[in-house]
Amino acid sequence: MEKKDNNNSLAEFLIRLYWMALGNFIMIILAIYVAVNNPESMMQINIFYFSNVVILIILRYIDIRYLNGLTTEREPAIIDHWKKYSVKLIIFSSILWLIMNFAKNYLSIKA
């Protein structure tokens, strides 16, 4: 029994670590790559970028639905919190992606 609890708490920790910190860090790094990379690698970077966004949304859903995720006020999160998070993340990540593409195309950022 003890070992199962440890595995479950490790999974909870890793899921929360990814959607709270690591996934956002990866999104920022990939956004920078969007701005500085050459055109032939853009498709792969864009796929990684938006796949990361989808993974963040899925992991937050898993956290709320199955792992008793909490809000920033330490209250139980509900699906409405997930919907708001998803909309905000999609808007933010899309704006960031557009800004980085603008920077690449119009400000001539080179690596």
N, C-alpha and C positions, 0 to 999 in steps of 0.2 A: 504494500500500500504506500509506504513512504516514498519508494522510488517513483511511482506513478505521479505523486504530487510534485516531486522535484522536476520531473519531465514536463508536467503541465505548467508549472510556474516558469520554467525556462522558456517554453514556447510563448507564454504570455509576455515575458520580458523581451524576447527577440522581436515579436510582432510589434509591441509598443515602441521599442527602440527604433525599428525601421520607420514606422509611420510618423513618429514624433520628431526624429532627428535625422537618421541616416538617409532616408528617402528624400527629405528636403535638401540635404547637403548634396546628394547625387543630382537632384533636379537643378540646383544652382550650377554645379560643375558642368553638367550637360548643356545648360543654357550658355555658359561661357564658350563651350566648344562650338555651339551653333554660330556664335559671333566670329570665331577665329579660324575655323576649319575651311578647307578647300571644298569646292562644290561637289566633287565626286564622292566625298564621304558624308554628304549632308543627309542622304536618305537613311543611312544607318543611325546617325546621331538623332535624327527626328524620331525614328522608330524607338530607340532607347529612351528618349526623353518622354514621349507620350505613353510608352509602356510603363515607365516608372510612375507616371501620374495615375494610371489605371491600377497599378499595384498598391499605391498609397490608398486609394479609395476602397479597394477590396479588403486590405488589411484593417482599415478603420471599421469597416462593416463587421468583419470577424471579431474584432475587439469588442464592439458594442453588443453584437448578437450572441456571441458564444463565450466571451471571456469577461463579462461584467465590466466593460470599460466605463470610465468616469469622465465627467466634464472637468474643466479647469477649476470649478468650484467644489470638486470632490463629490459631486452628486452623480447618481447613476445616469449614464448617457442612454438616450433613446434614439430610435430611428430618425426622428426629426433632427437631432444633432448631426447624425450622419449625412442627412440630406443637405443641411446647411454647410457642413464641412466640404462635401463633394462639390457643391456649387461654387463656393469660395475658392477651392483648389483649382477647379477647371478655369474659372475666370482669371485667377492670379497666374497660373501656369501659361495660359494662352497669351495674356498680356506680356509676360516676361519673354515668351518665345517671340512674339511680334517685335518687341523692343530690341532683342538681340539680332533678329533678322534685319531690322532697320539699321542697327549699328553696323552690321556686316556690309550691307548693300550701299549705305549712304555715307558712312564715316570711314570706310576702307580700313577696318581693323585687320591687322595682319599678325599672325603668330610669330 
